[in-house]
Amino acid sequence: KRAAERAAINAPLQGAQSDIIKLAMLKIHAWLKSDATDAYMVMQVHDELVFEIPEPKVAEYSSMISHIMTHTAELKVNLSVGIGVGNNWDEAHWPPSPTTCPQIIDLGAGAYDVILILKPGI
């Protein structure tokens, strides 16, 4: 009985989270096409979005991606975003190790994670 109760409570929350991240992806895609043509949204994995971004643009682009994601929906609670940066998904995965990813931009552990993969040769 308790498992059914947990599932009944959890399902709408997971559905809402899925809807919010999809809306954020659409807004980010539009921004990438118009203002950040040198960056790419590579994939979504559960509550993570993975991007390929030139290293010189990491601070600028992560700030914009975070802003878009945290302002996609108006809720009674704040949405937060954690951002990891690295040369591959393992290095950048949230929460990254400070020794393997010293350039981490900590925007707070949150409902959504953004993984920025540095584009090689840029």
Secondary structure, 3 states (H helix, E strand, C coil): CHHHHHHHHHHHHHHHHHHHHHHHHHHHHHHHHHHCCCCEEEEEECCEEEEEECHHHHHHHHHHHHHHHHCCCCCCCCCCEEEEEECCHHHHCCCCCCCCCCCCECCCCCCEEEEEEECCCC
